[in-house]
Amino acid sequence: MQVLTPISSYQTRQNNEIILIDSGRLADWYGLEKDLPKVVCKTCIRGDLDAGWNLYIQENNQYTWLVGAKAGADMQDPLDVIPLVGHKLMLMSWQKLVFRCLGESCYGVSFIDLTGEMHH
């Protein structure tokens, strides 16, 4: 059985943008090894998503679009972006996973697989 660790998102300066995964903060807040890649297996995102949303990788202040939905698109609640991407995501230590909704606000939790990092 797969064991996943929940990681709460945090808001940027904009109410409608959250950082799902930030390796630097994971090291500080959870004591996780900063340099090891993080595997995102599932997300649960809620908020004003009916106006549309986008998922990005942020790297060196550049945003690379991964997947998104237009206003009025049929969505599950809560939203799991991983099936929409089509596979699990591995983030390197210098990358952030950013979710931006086009509505007022959003919040979420990501689930990462740390079983490769645990030592017996």
Biopython code that builds the backbone (N, CA, C, O; Angstrom):
import numpy as np
from Bio.PDB.StructureBuilder import StructureBuilder

atoms = [
    (1, "MET", "N", (0.833, -1.185, 0.000)),
    (1, "MET", "CA", (0.000, 0.000, 0.000)),
    (1, "MET", "C", (0.880, 1.251, 0.000)),
    (1, "MET", "O", (1.886, 1.323, 0.705)),
    (2, "GLN", "N", (0.480, 2.223, -0.799)),
    (2, "GLN", "CA", (1.224, 3.470, -0.881)),
    (2, "GLN", "C", (0.893, 4.353, 0.314)),
    (2, "GLN", "O", (-0.267, 4.470, 0.709)),
    (3, "VAL", "N", (1.918, 4.971, 0.884)),
    (3, "VAL", "CA", (1.728, 5.891, 2.005)),
    (3, "VAL", "C", (2.052, 7.287, 1.506)),
    (3, "VAL", "O", (3.155, 7.539, 1.020)),
    (4, "LEU", "N", (1.085, 8.203, 1.626)),
    (4, "LEU", "CA", (1.270, 9.566, 1.150)),
    (4, "LEU", "C", (1.244, 10.548, 2.308)),
    (4, "LEU", "O", (0.507, 10.361, 3.276)),
    (5, "THR", "N", (2.047, 11.591, 2.205)),
    (5, "THR", "CA", (2.129, 12.620, 3.235)),
    (5, "THR", "C", (1.403, 13.872, 2.759)),
    (5, "THR", "O", (1.721, 14.391, 1.689)),
    (6, "PRO", "N", (0.423, 14.378, 3.539)),
    (6, "PRO", "CA", (-0.295, 15.587, 3.132)),
    (6, "PRO", "C", (0.535, 16.839, 3.390)),
    (6, "PRO", "O", (1.149, 16.976, 4.448)),
    (7, "ILE", "N", (0.551, 17.742, 2.428)),
    (7, "ILE", "CA", (1.261, 19.013, 2.537)),
    (7, "ILE", "C", (0.260, 20.124, 2.244)),
    (7, "ILE", "O", (-0.294, 20.187, 1.147)),
    (8, "SER", "N", (0.027, 20.998, 3.218)),
    (8, "SER", "CA", (-0.906, 22.111, 3.021)),
    (8, "SER", "C", (-0.299, 23.153, 2.093)),
    (8, "SER", "O", (0.896, 23.444, 2.151)),
    (9, "SER", "N", (-1.146, 23.704, 1.242)),
    (9, "SER", "CA", (-0.684, 24.780, 0.367)),
    (9, "SER", "C", (-0.536, 26.057, 1.189)),
    (9, "SER", "O", (-1.040, 26.150, 2.309)),
    (10, "TYR", "N", (0.158, 27.034, 0.624)),
    (10, "TYR", "CA", (0.171, 28.353, 1.235)),
    (10, "TYR", "C", (-0.083, 29.389, 0.153)),
    (10, "TYR", "O", (0.252, 29.198, -1.016)),
    (11, "GLN", "N", (-0.689, 30.496, 0.582)),
    (11, "GLN", "CA", (-1.088, 31.542, -0.341)),
    (11, "GLN", "C", (0.085, 32.444, -0.679)),
    (11, "GLN", "O", (0.938, 32.709, 0.167)),
    (12, "THR", "N", (0.124, 32.915, -1.920)),
    (12, "THR", "CA", (1.083, 33.947, -2.299)),
    (12, "THR", "C", (0.472, 35.292, -1.927)),
    (12, "THR", "O", (-0.500, 35.338, -1.173)),
    (13, "ARG", "N", (1.018, 36.373, -2.438)),
    (13, "ARG", "CA", (0.455, 37.704, -2.149)),
    (13, "ARG", "C", (-0.919, 37.881, -2.779)),
    (13, "ARG", "O", (-1.662, 38.794, -2.418)),
    (14, "GLN", "N", (-1.251, 37.008, -3.718)),
    (14, "GLN", "CA", (-2.557, 37.078, -4.373)),
    (14, "GLN", "C", (-3.476, 36.024, -3.750)),
    (14, "GLN", "O", (-3.067, 34.879, -3.557)),
    (15, "ASN", "N", (-4.701, 36.407, -3.440)),
    (15, "ASN", "CA", (-5.648, 35.473, -2.815)),
    (15, "ASN", "C", (-5.975, 34.287, -3.704)),
    (15, "ASN", "O", (-6.337, 33.221, -3.206)),
    (16, "ASN", "N", (-5.853, 34.457, -5.006)),
    (16, "ASN", "CA", (-6.272, 33.395, -5.921)),
    (16, "ASN", "C", (-5.098, 32.549, -6.404)),
    (16, "ASN", "O", (-5.223, 31.825, -7.392)),
    (17, "GLU", "N", (-3.959, 32.634, -5.717)),
    (17, "GLU", "CA", (-2.797, 31.831, -6.106)),
    (17, "GLU", "C", (-2.221, 31.128, -4.882)),
    (17, "GLU", "O", (-2.001, 31.741, -3.838)),
    (18, "ILE", "N", (-1.984, 29.835, -5.035)),
    (18, "ILE", "CA", (-1.395, 29.058, -3.941)),
    (18, "ILE", "C", (-0.173, 28.295, -4.454)),
    (18, "ILE", "O", (-0.080, 27.944, -5.630)),
    (19, "ILE", "N", (0.752, 28.052, -3.538)),
    (19, "ILE", "CA", (1.899, 27.196, -3.819)),
    (19, "ILE", "C", (1.569, 25.835, -3.228)),
    (19, "ILE", "O", (1.430, 25.694, -2.013)),
    (20, "LEU", "N", (1.444, 24.838, -4.088)),
    (20, "LEU", "CA", (1.128, 23.492, -3.616)),
    (20, "LEU", "C", (2.362, 22.811, -3.032)),
    (20, "LEU", "O", (2.295, 22.205, -1.963)),
    (21, "ILE", "N", (3.491, 22.913, -3.738)),
    (21, "ILE", "CA", (4.731, 22.291, -3.270)),
    (21, "ILE", "C", (5.892, 23.263, -3.470)),
    (21, "ILE", "O", (6.058, 23.831, -4.550)),
    (22, "ASP", "N", (6.689, 23.449, -2.426)),
    (22, "ASP", "CA", (7.889, 24.292, -2.448)),
    (22, "ASP", "C", (8.944, 23.553, -1.623)),
    (22, "ASP", "O", (8.854, 23.506, -0.396)),
    (23, "SER", "N", (9.929, 22.983, -2.287)),
    (23, "SER", "CA", (10.918, 22.151, -1.588)),
    (23, "SER", "C", (11.656, 22.897, -0.483)),
    (23, "SER", "O", (11.975, 22.316, 0.554)),
    (24, "GLY", "N", (11.927, 24.175, -0.698)),
    (24, "GLY", "CA", (12.606, 24.965, 0.332)),
    (24, "GLY", "C", (11.794, 25.037, 1.609)),
    (24, "GLY", "O", (12.328, 24.865, 2.704)),
    (25, "ARG", "N", (10.511, 25.290, 1.468)),
    (25, "ARG", "CA", (9.643, 25.350, 2.651)),
    (25, "ARG", "C", (9.422, 23.977, 3.265)),
    (25, "ARG", "O", (9.288, 23.854, 4.483)),
    (26, "LEU", "N", (9.383, 22.934, 2.419)),
    (26, "LEU", "CA", (9.229, 21.583, 2.970)),
    (26, "LEU", "C", (10.410, 21.234, 3.864)),
    (26, "LEU", "O", (10.240, 20.573, 4.889)),
    (27, "ALA", "N", (11.595, 21.671, 3.486)),
    (27, "ALA", "CA", (12.776, 21.422, 4.300)),
    (27, "ALA", "C", (12.657, 22.152, 5.642)),
    (27, "ALA", "O", (12.952, 21.584, 6.693)),
    (28, "ASP", "N", (12.221, 23.415, 5.594)),
    (28, "ASP", "CA", (12.104, 24.216, 6.814)),
    (28, "ASP", "C", (10.955, 23.750, 7.701)),
    (28, "ASP", "O", (11.131, 23.592, 8.909)),
    (29, "TRP", "N", (9.778, 23.528, 7.112)),
    (29, "TRP", "CA", (8.579, 23.251, 7.897)),
    (29, "TRP", "C", (8.462, 21.801, 8.322)),
    (29, "TRP", "O", (8.013, 21.518, 9.432)),
    (30, "TYR", "N", (8.858, 20.877, 7.455)),
    (30, "TYR", "CA", (8.637, 19.451, 7.720)),
    (30, "TYR", "C", (9.933, 18.679, 7.948)),
    (30, "TYR", "O", (9.898, 17.486, 8.251)),
    (31, "GLY", "N", (11.067, 19.343, 7.808)),
    (31, "GLY", "CA", (12.345, 18.673, 8.010)),
    (31, "GLY", "C", (12.690, 17.686, 6.906)),
    (31, "GLY", "O", (13.478, 16.765, 7.120)),
    (32, "LEU", "N", (12.100, 17.873, 5.720)),
    (32, "LEU", "CA", (12.371, 16.965, 4.607)),
    (32, "LEU", "C", (13.654, 17.387, 3.893)),
    (32, "LEU", "O", (13.986, 18.571, 3.843)),
    (33, "GLU", "N", (14.352, 16.432, 3.355)),
    (33, "GLU", "CA", (15.586, 16.702, 2.629)),
    (33, "GLU", "C", (15.280, 17.614, 1.445)),
    (33, "GLU", "O", (14.482, 17.267, 0.574)),
    (34, "LYS", "N", (15.921, 18.782, 1.420)),
    (34, "LYS", "CA", (15.599, 19.784, 0.406)),
    (34, "LYS", "C", (15.985, 19.333, -1.002)),
    (34, "LYS", "O", (15.245, 19.585, -1.953)),
    (35, "ASP", "N", (17.118, 18.678, -1.146)),
    (35, "ASP", "CA", (17.651, 18.388, -2.482)),
    (35, "ASP", "C", (17.029, 17.170, -3.156)),
    (35, "ASP", "O", (17.214, 16.967, -4.356)),
    (36, "LEU", "N", (16.298, 16.363, -2.403)),
    (36, "LEU", "CA", (15.672, 15.190, -3.021)),
    (36, "LEU", "C", (14.405, 15.607, -3.756)),
    (36, "LEU", "O", (13.651, 16.438, -3.250)),
    (37, "PRO", "N", (14.151, 15.048, -4.946)),
    (37, "PRO", "CA", (12.917, 15.362, -5.674)),
    (37, "PRO", "C", (11.686, 14.917, -4.883)),
    (37, "PRO", "O", (11.736, 13.942, -4.133)),
    (38, "LYS", "N", (10.599, 15.636, -5.060)),
    (38, "LYS", "CA", (9.334, 15.302, -4.399)),
    (38, "LYS", "C", (8.353, 14.803, -5.457)),
    (38, "LYS", "O", (8.204, 15.416, -6.514)),
    (39, "VAL", "N", (7.686, 13.687, -5.164)),
    (39, "VAL", "CA", (6.721, 13.105, -6.093)),
    (39, "VAL", "C", (5.312, 13.444, -5.609)),
    (39, "VAL", "O", (4.889, 13.011, -4.537)),
    (40, "VAL", "N", (4.594, 14.226, -6.417)),
    (40, "VAL", "CA", (3.222, 14.626, -6.105)),
    (40, "VAL", "C", (2.288, 13.584, -6.713)),
    (40, "VAL", "O", (2.283, 13.382, -7.927)),
    (41, "CYS", "N", (1.497, 12.924, -5.866)),
    (41, "CYS", "CA", (0.644, 11.818, -6.294)),
    (41, "CYS", "C", (-0.829, 12.203, -6.393)),
    (41, "CYS", "O", (-1.591, 11.569, -7.123)),
    (42, "LYS", "N", (-1.229, 13.241, -5.660)),
    (42, "LYS", "CA", (-2.650, 13.595, -5.598)),
    (42, "LYS", "C", (-2.763, 15.018, -5.066)),
    (42, "LYS", "O", (-1.912, 15.476, -4.303)),
    (43, "THR", "N", (-3.826, 15.714, -5.478)),
    (43, "THR", "CA", (-4.126, 17.019, -4.897)),
    (43, "THR", "C", (-5.617, 17.088, -4.563)),
    (43, "THR", "O", (-6.437, 16.416, -5.188)),
    (44, "CYS", "N", (-5.946, 17.894, -3.590)),
    (44, "CYS", "CA", (-7.340, 18.208, -3.254)),
    (44, "CYS", "C", (-7.415, 19.725, -3.175)),
    (44, "CYS", "O", (-6.970, 20.333, -2.202)),
    (45, "ILE", "N", (-7.987, 20.329, -4.220)),
    (45, "ILE", "CA", (-8.042, 21.784, -4.303)),
    (45, "ILE", "C", (-9.496, 22.221, -4.330)),
    (45, "ILE", "O", (-10.317, 21.661, -5.056)),
    (46, "ARG", "N", (-9.798, 23.229, -3.527)),
    (46, "ARG", "CA", (-11.145, 23.786, -3.460)),
    (46, "ARG", "C", (-11.054, 25.304, -3.575)),
    (46, "ARG", "O", (-9.990, 25.894, -3.390)),
    (47, "GLY", "N", (-12.178, 25.915, -3.879)),
    (47, "GLY", "CA", (-12.231, 27.373, -3.954)),
    (47, "GLY", "C", (-13.122, 27.798, -5.105)),
    (47, "GLY", "O", (-13.987, 27.048, -5.556)),
    (48, "ASP", "N", (-12.893, 29.013, -5.569)),
    (48, "ASP", "CA", (-13.682, 29.574, -6.661)),
    (48, "ASP", "C", (-13.096, 29.133, -7.999)),
    (48, "ASP", "O", (-12.480, 29.926, -8.710)),
    (49, "LEU", "N", (-13.294, 27.870, -8.328)),
    (49, "LEU", "CA", (-12.680, 27.294, -9.520)),
    (49, "LEU", "C", (-13.561, 27.411, -10.755)),
    (49, "LEU", "O", (-13.093, 27.174, -11.869)),
    (50, "ASP", "N", (-14.838, 27.774, -10.576)),
    (50, "ASP", "CA", (-15.763, 27.855, -11.707)),
    (50, "ASP", "C", (-15.340, 28.894, -12.741)),
    (50, "ASP", "O", (-15.711, 28.789, -13.910)),
    (51, "ALA", "N", (-14.573, 29.888, -12.325)),
    (51, "ALA", "CA", (-14.120, 30.938, -13.239)),
    (51, "ALA", "C", (-12.943, 30.470, -14.099)),
    (51, "ALA", "O", (-12.512, 31.171, -15.015)),
    (52, "GLY", "N", (-12.431, 29.275, -13.790)),
    (52, "GLY", "CA", (-11.278, 28.737, -14.503)),
    (52, "GLY", "C", (-10.057, 28.687, -13.607)),
    (52, "GLY", "O", (-10.026, 29.319, -12.551)),
    (53, "TRP", "N", (-9.057, 27.941, -14.024)),
    (53, "TRP", "CA", (-7.846, 27.796, -13.231)),
    (53, "TRP", "C", (-6.688, 27.310, -14.110)),
    (53, "TRP", "O", (-6.896, 26.837, -15.227)),
    (54, "ASN", "N", (-5.459, 27.438, -13.580)),
    (54, "ASN", "CA", (-4.252, 26.989, -14.274)),
    (54, "ASN", "C", (-3.254, 26.443, -13.272)),
    (54, "ASN", "O", (-3.182, 26.897, -12.130)),
    (55, "LEU", "N", (-2.484, 25.458, -13.719)),
    (55, "LEU", "CA", (-1.432, 24.848, -12.909)),
    (55, "LEU", "C", (-0.103, 25.098, -13.608)),
    (55, "LEU", "O", (0.025, 24.885, -14.814)),
    (56, "TYR", "N", (0.886, 25.552, -12.840)),
    (56, "TYR", "CA", (2.193, 25.903, -13.393)),
    (56, "TYR", "C", (3.321, 25.267, -12.595)),
    (56, "TYR", "O", (3.165, 24.920, -11.424)),
    (57, "ILE", "N", (4.452, 25.126, -13.257)),
    (57, "ILE", "CA", (5.723, 24.880, -12.570)),
    (57, "ILE", "C", (6.445, 26.219, -12.565)),
    (57, "ILE", "O", (6.602, 26.845, -13.613)),
    (58, "GLN", "N", (6.881, 26.658, -11.402)),
    (58, "GLN", "CA", (7.668, 27.888, -11.321)),
    (58, "GLN", "C", (9.127, 27.506, -11.135)),
    (58, "GLN", "O", (9.472, 26.737, -10.238)),
    (59, "GLU", "N", (9.962, 28.044, -11.980)),
    (59, "GLU", "CA", (11.389, 27.723, -11.953)),
    (59, "GLU", "C", (12.160, 28.977, -12.350)),
    (59, "GLU", "O", (11.987, 29.489, -13.456)),
    (60, "ASN", "N", (13.012, 29.473, -11.452)),
    (60, "ASN", "CA", (13.791, 30.698, -11.725)),
    (60, "ASN", "C", (12.904, 31.852, -12.167)),
    (60, "ASN", "O", (13.210, 32.545, -13.137)),
    (61, "ASN", "N", (11.801, 32.055, -11.447)),
    (61, "ASN", "CA", (10.837, 33.123, -11.725)),
    (61, "ASN", "C", (10.176, 33.021, -13.092)),
    (61, "ASN", "O", (9.572, 33.990, -13.552)),
    (62, "GLN", "N", (10.276, 31.884, -13.743)),
    (62, "GLN", "CA", (9.571, 31.615, -14.992)),
    (62, "GLN", "C", (8.447, 30.634, -14.693)),
    (62, "GLN", "O", (8.611, 29.713, -13.893)),
    (63, "TYR", "N", (7.299, 30.840, -15.345)),
    (63, "TYR", "CA", (6.156, 29.956, -15.148)),
    (63, "TYR", "C", (5.943, 29.121, -16.407)),
    (63, "TYR", "O", (5.859, 29.660, -17.510)),
    (64, "THR", "N", (5.857, 27.806, -16.236)),
    (64, "THR", "CA", (5.562, 26.899, -17.334)),
    (64, "THR", "C", (4.189, 26.300, -17.080)),
    (64, "THR", "O", (3.965, 25.657, -16.055)),
    (65, "TRP", "N", (3.270, 26.512, -18.015)),
    (65, "TRP", "CA", (1.897, 26.040, -17.864)),
    (65, "TRP", "C", (1.846, 24.526, -18.050)),
    (65, "TRP", "O", (2.461, 23.991, -18.972)),
    (66, "LEU", "N", (1.117, 23.836, -17.177)),
    (66, "LEU", "CA", (0.954, 22.382, -17.271)),
    (66, "LEU", "C", (-0.437, 21.994, -17.746)),
    (66, "LEU", "O", (-0.583, 21.243, -18.711)),
    (67, "VAL", "N", (-1.457, 22.507, -17.068)),
    (67, "VAL", "CA", (-2.838, 22.139, -17.383)),
    (67, "VAL", "C", (-3.750, 23.213, -16.797)),
    (67, "VAL", "O", (-3.360, 23.938, -15.882)),
    (68, "GLY", "N", (-4.966, 23.309, -17.331)),
    (68, "GLY", "CA", (-5.903, 24.295, -16.816)),
    (68, "GLY", "C", (-7.312, 23.997, -17.287)),
    (68, "GLY", "O", (-7.549, 23.034, -18.016)),
    (69, "ALA", "N", (-8.244, 24.836, -16.859)),
    (69, "ALA", "CA", (-9.644, 24.693, -17.267)),
    (69, "ALA", "C", (-10.228, 26.080, -17.477)),
    (69, "ALA", "O", (-9.879, 27.031, -16.777)),
    (70, "LYS", "N", (-11.120, 26.178, -18.452)),
    (70, "LYS", "CA", (-11.789, 27.443, -18.730)),
    (70, "LYS", "C", (-12.995, 27.597, -17.813)),
    (70, "LYS", "O", (-13.426, 26.644, -17.164)),
    (71, "ALA", "N", (-13.525, 28.800, -17.771)),
    (71, "ALA", "CA", (-14.708, 29.083, -16.957)),
    (71, "ALA", "C", (-15.851, 28.162, -17.361)),
    (71, "ALA", "O", (-16.090, 27.927, -18.545)),
    (72, "GLY", "N", (-16.554, 27.647, -16.357)),
    (72, "GLY", "CA", (-17.720, 26.810, -16.606)),
    (72, "GLY", "C", (-17.398, 25.363, -16.947)),
    (72, "GLY", "O", (-18.310, 24.576, -17.198)),
    (73, "ALA", "N", (-16.121, 24.997, -16.962)),
    (73, "ALA", "CA", (-15.756, 23.606, -17.255)),
    (73, "ALA", "C", (-16.272, 22.697, -16.145)),
    (73, "ALA", "O", (-16.328, 23.089, -14.979)),
    (74, "ASP", "N", (-16.642, 21.496, -16.520)),
    (74, "ASP", "CA", (-17.134, 20.528, -15.544)),
    (74, "ASP", "C", (-15.951, 20.002, -14.738)),
    (74, "ASP", "O", (-14.997, 19.473, -15.309)),
    (75, "MET", "N", (-16.009, 20.144, -13.409)),
    (75, "MET", "CA", (-14.874, 19.754, -12.563)),
    (75, "MET", "C", (-15.321, 18.930, -11.373)),
    (75, "MET", "O", (-16.448, 19.047, -10.891)),
    (76, "GLN", "N", (-14.422, 18.108, -10.921)),
    (76, "GLN", "CA", (-14.671, 17.363, -9.687)),
    (76, "GLN", "C", (-14.410, 18.291, -8.506)),
    (76, "GLN", "O", (-13.676, 19.273, -8.621)),
    (77, "ASP", "N", (-15.014, 17.970, -7.384)),
    (77, "ASP", "CA", (-14.815, 18.759, -6.174)),
    (77, "ASP", "C", (-14.569, 17.807, -5.019)),
    (77, "ASP", "O", (-15.469, 17.040, -4.677)),
    (78, "PRO", "N", (-13.409, 17.815, -4.409)),
    (78, "PRO", "CA", (-12.276, 18.690, -4.693)),
    (78, "PRO", "C", (-11.537, 18.276, -5.973)),
    (78, "PRO", "O", (-11.675, 17.152, -6.456)),
    (79, "LEU", "N", (-10.760, 19.208, -6.499)),
    (79, "LEU", "CA", (-10.050, 18.995, -7.753)),
    (79, "LEU", "C", (-8.727, 18.265, -7.511)),
    (79, "LEU", "O", (-7.926, 18.675, -6.671)),
    (80, "ASP", "N", (-8.509, 17.191, -8.248)),
    (80, "ASP", "CA", (-7.215, 16.492, -8.254)),
    (80, "ASP", "C", (-6.614, 16.726, -9.634)),
    (80, "ASP", "O", (-7.122, 16.208, -10.628)),
    (81, "VAL", "N", (-5.537, 17.502, -9.702)),
    (81, "VAL", "CA", (-4.946, 17.848, -11.000)),
    (81, "VAL", "C", (-4.077, 16.735, -11.576)),
    (81, "VAL", "O", (-3.784, 16.747, -12.771)),
    (82, "ILE", "N", (-3.661, 15.778, -10.758)),
    (82, "ILE", "CA", (-2.728, 14.746, -11.221)),
    (82, "ILE", "C", (-3.315, 13.898, -12.363)),
    (82, "ILE", "O", (-2.615, 13.677, -13.352)),
    (83, "PRO", "N", (-4.566, 13.412, -12.275)),
    (83, "PRO", "CA", (-5.113, 12.677, -13.425)),
    (83, "PRO", "C", (-5.193, 13.541, -14.683)),
    (83, "PRO", "O", (-5.098, 13.023, -15.796)),
    (84, "LEU", "N", (-5.364, 14.845, -14.516)),
    (84, "LEU", "CA", (-5.445, 15.742, -15.668)),
    (84, "LEU", "C", (-4.078, 15.922, -16.326)),
    (84, "LEU", "O", (-3.985, 16.066, -17.545)),
    (85, "VAL", "N", (-3.028, 15.912, -15.521)),
    (85, "VAL", "CA", (-1.673, 15.968, -16.067)),
    (85, "VAL", "C", (-1.371, 14.641, -16.773)),
    (85, "VAL", "O", (-0.661, 14.611, -17.778)),
    (86, "GLY", "N", (-1.920, 13.545, -16.232)),
    (86, "GLY", "CA", (-1.764, 12.234, -16.854)),
    (86, "GLY", "C", (-0.755, 11.340, -16.184)),
    (86, "GLY", "O", (-0.604, 10.176, -16.554)),
    (87, "HIS", "N", (-0.056, 11.880, -15.189)),
    (87, "HIS", "CA", (0.949, 11.083, -14.476)),
    (87, "HIS", "C", (1.325, 11.827, -13.197)),
    (87, "HIS", "O", (0.990, 13.000, -13.032)),
    (88, "LYS", "N", (2.012, 11.149, -12.306)),
    (88, "LYS", "CA", (2.510, 11.810, -11.107)),
    (88, "LYS", "C", (3.562, 12.832, -11.521)),
    (88, "LYS", "O", (4.165, 12.717, -12.588)),
    (89, "LEU", "N", (3.777, 13.820, -10.682)),
    (89, "LEU", "CA", (4.759, 14.866, -10.957)),
    (89, "LEU", "C", (5.943, 14.738, -10.025)),
    (89, "LEU", "O", (5.770, 14.595, -8.814)),
    (90, "MET", "N", (7.139, 14.787, -10.571)),
    (90, "MET", "CA", (8.339, 14.841, -9.738)),
    (90, "MET", "C", (8.893, 16.252, -9.829)),
    (90, "MET", "O", (9.208, 16.739, -10.915)),
    (91, "LEU", "N", (9.011, 16.905, -8.680)),
    (91, "LEU", "CA", (9.523, 18.275, -8.633)),
    (91, "LEU", "C", (10.935, 18.283, -8.079)),
    (91, "LEU", "O", (11.217, 17.667, -7.052)),
    (92, "MET", "N", (11.808, 18.980, -8.763)),
    (92, "MET", "CA", (13.175, 19.136, -8.288)),
    (92, "MET", "C", (13.195, 20.224, -7.209)),
    (92, "MET", "O", (12.218, 20.954, -7.045)),
    (93, "SER", "N", (14.288, 20.328, -6.488)),
    (93, "SER", "CA", (14.350, 21.222, -5.328)),
    (93, "SER", "C", (14.180, 22.691, -5.694)),
    (93, "SER", "O", (13.777, 23.486, -4.844)),
    (94, "TRP", "N", (14.472, 23.070, -6.922)),
    (94, "TRP", "CA", (14.385, 24.475, -7.318)),
    (94, "TRP", "C", (13.035, 24.811, -7.971)),
    (94, "TRP", "O", (12.825, 25.940, -8.414)),
    (95, "GLN", "N", (12.134, 23.844, -8.029)),
    (95, "GLN", "CA", (10.838, 24.060, -8.668)),
    (95, "GLN", "C", (9.724, 24.195, -7.632)),
    (95, "GLN", "O", (9.792, 23.615, -6.548)),
    (96, "LYS", "N", (8.700, 24.971, -7.984)),
    (96, "LYS", "CA", (7.497, 25.093, -7.164)),
    (96, "LYS", "C", (6.306, 24.709, -8.030)),
    (96, "LYS", "O", (6.291, 24.957, -9.236)),
    (97, "LEU", "N", (5.317, 24.104, -7.402)),
    (97, "LEU", "CA", (4.068, 23.785, -8.078)),
    (97, "LEU", "C", (3.049, 24.845, -7.672)),
    (97, "LEU", "O", (2.700, 24.964, -6.497)),
    (98, "VAL", "N", (2.573, 25.617, -8.656)),
    (98, "VAL", "CA", (1.729, 26.778, -8.408)),
    (98, "VAL", "C", (0.358, 26.555, -9.031)),
    (98, "VAL", "O", (0.254, 26.132, -10.182)),
    (99, "PHE", "N", (-0.689, 26.841, -8.270)),
    (99, "PHE", "CA", (-2.064, 26.740, -8.753)),
    (99, "PHE", "C", (-2.680, 28.121, -8.666)),
    (99, "PHE", "O", (-2.599, 28.782, -7.631)),
    (100, "ARG", "N", (-3.298, 28.556, -9.756)),
    (100, "ARG", "CA", (-3.931, 29.872, -9.789)),
    (100, "ARG", "C", (-5.358, 29.721, -10.289)),
    (100, "ARG", "O", (-5.587, 29.236, -11.397)),
    (101, "CYS", "N", (-6.320, 30.141, -9.468)),
    (101, "CYS", "CA", (-7.709, 30.124, -9.925)),
    (101, "CYS", "C", (-8.068, 31.527, -10.397)),
    (101, "CYS", "O", (-7.489, 32.515, -9.946)),
    (102, "LEU", "N", (-9.025, 31.600, -11.304)),
    (102, "LEU", "CA", (-9.423, 32.891, -11.851)),
    (102, "LEU", "C", (-10.573, 33.499, -11.050)),
    (102, "LEU", "O", (-11.057, 34.585, -11.368)),
    (103, "GLY", "N", (-11.001, 32.790, -10.015)),
    (103, "GLY", "CA", (-12.013, 33.304, -9.100)),
    (103, "GLY", "C", (-11.356, 34.061, -7.953)),
    (103, "GLY", "O", (-10.208, 34.492, -8.055)),
    (104, "GLU", "N", (-12.096, 34.216, -6.863)),
    (104, "GLU", "CA", (-11.630, 35.020, -5.733)),
    (104, "GLU", "C", (-10.488, 34.369, -4.950)),
    (104, "GLU", "O", (-9.487, 35.016, -4.644)),
    (105, "SER", "N", (-10.648, 33.086, -4.630)),
    (105, "SER", "CA", (-9.645, 32.447, -3.778)),
    (105, "SER", "C", (-9.689, 30.933, -3.940)),
    (105, "SER", "O", (-10.657, 30.375, -4.458)),
    (106, "CYS", "N", (-8.624, 30.281, -3.487)),
    (106, "CYS", "CA", (-8.553, 28.822, -3.517)),
    (106, "CYS", "C", (-7.602, 28.351, -2.419)),
    (106, "CYS", "O", (-6.808, 29.126, -1.886)),
    (107, "TYR", "N", (-7.700, 27.086, -2.100)),
    (107, "TYR", "CA", (-6.840, 26.479, -1.091)),
    (107, "TYR", "C", (-6.720, 25.002, -1.419)),
    (107, "TYR", "O", (-7.538, 24.457, -2.160)),
    (108, "GLY", "N", (-5.706, 24.355, -0.871)),
    (108, "GLY", "CA", (-5.561, 22.950, -1.214)),
    (108, "GLY", "C", (-4.529, 22.210, -0.392)),
    (108, "GLY", "O", (-3.798, 22.784, 0.415)),
    (109, "VAL", "N", (-4.502, 20.910, -0.631)),
    (109, "VAL", "CA", (-3.560, 19.999, -0.008)),
    (109, "VAL", "C", (-2.987, 19.127, -1.120)),
    (109, "VAL", "O", (-3.717, 18.679, -2.004)),
    (110, "SER", "N", (-1.688, 18.892, -1.073)),
    (110, "SER", "CA", (-1.043, 17.963, -1.997)),
    (110, "SER", "C", (-0.568, 16.763, -1.199)),
    (110, "SER", "O", (-0.240, 16.873, -0.018)),
    (111, "PHE", "N", (-0.537, 15.635, -1.849)),
    (111, "PHE", "CA", (-0.064, 14.411, -1.202)),
    (111, "PHE", "C", (1.185, 13.954, -1.929)),
    (111, "PHE", "O", (1.159, 13.700, -3.133)),
    (112, "ILE", "N", (2.290, 13.850, -1.179)),
    (112, "ILE", "CA", (3.551, 13.442, -1.783)),
    (112, "ILE", "C", (3.993, 12.097, -1.224)),
    (112, "ILE", "O", (3.685, 11.735, -0.089)),
    (113, "ASP", "N", (4.721, 11.375, -2.056)),
    (113, "ASP", "CA", (5.219, 10.054, -1.690)),
    (113, "ASP", "C", (6.632, 10.204, -1.150)),
    (113, "ASP", "O", (7.559, 10.518, -1.897)),
    (114, "LEU", "N", (6.795, 9.980, 0.139)),
    (114, "LEU", "CA", (8.114, 10.110, 0.776)),
    (114, "LEU", "C", (8.719, 8.755, 1.091)),
    (114, "LEU", "O", (9.746, 8.685, 1.767)),
    (115, "THR", "N", (8.112, 7.683, 0.622)),
    (115, "THR", "CA", (8.597, 6.357, 1.022)),
    (115, "THR", "C", (10.029, 6.131, 0.545)),
    (115, "THR", "O", (10.770, 5.380, 1.179)),
    (116, "GLY", "N", (10.430, 6.755, -0.544)),
    (116, "GLY", "CA", (11.817, 6.628, -1.008)),
    (116, "GLY", "C", (12.784, 7.379, -0.128)),
    (116, "GLY", "O", (13.983, 7.100, -0.159)),
    (117, "GLU", "N", (12.294, 8.339, 0.667)),
    (117, "GLU", "CA", (13.160, 9.148, 1.525)),
    (117, "GLU", "C", (13.287, 8.592, 2.930)),
    (117, "GLU", "O", (14.191, 8.981, 3.670)),
    (118, "MET", "N", (12.395, 7.686, 3.309)),
    (118, "MET", "CA", (12.413, 7.191, 4.683)),
    (118, "MET", "C", (13.486, 6.126, 4.840)),
    (118, "MET", "O", (13.658, 5.256, 3.986)),
    (119, "HIS", "N", (14.196, 6.218, 5.941)),
    (119, "HIS", "CA", (15.233, 5.237, 6.225)),
    (119, "HIS", "C", (14.759, 4.345, 7.354)),
    (119, "HIS", "O", (14.211, 4.826, 8.346)),
    (120, "HIS", "N", (14.965, 3.059, 7.208)),
    (120, "HIS", "CA", (14.496, 2.110, 8.224)),
    (120, "HIS", "C", (15.536, 1.915, 9.307)),
    (120, "HIS", "O", (15.314, 1.151, 10.246)),
]
sb = StructureBuilder()
sb.init_structure("model")
sb.init_model(0)
sb.init_chain("A")
sb.init_seg("    ")
for serial, (resi, resn, name, xyz) in enumerate(atoms, 1):
    if name == "N":
        sb.init_residue(resn, " ", resi, " ")
    sb.init_atom(name, np.array(xyz, "f"), 0.0, 1.0, " ", f" {name:<3s}", serial, name[0])
structure = sb.get_structure()
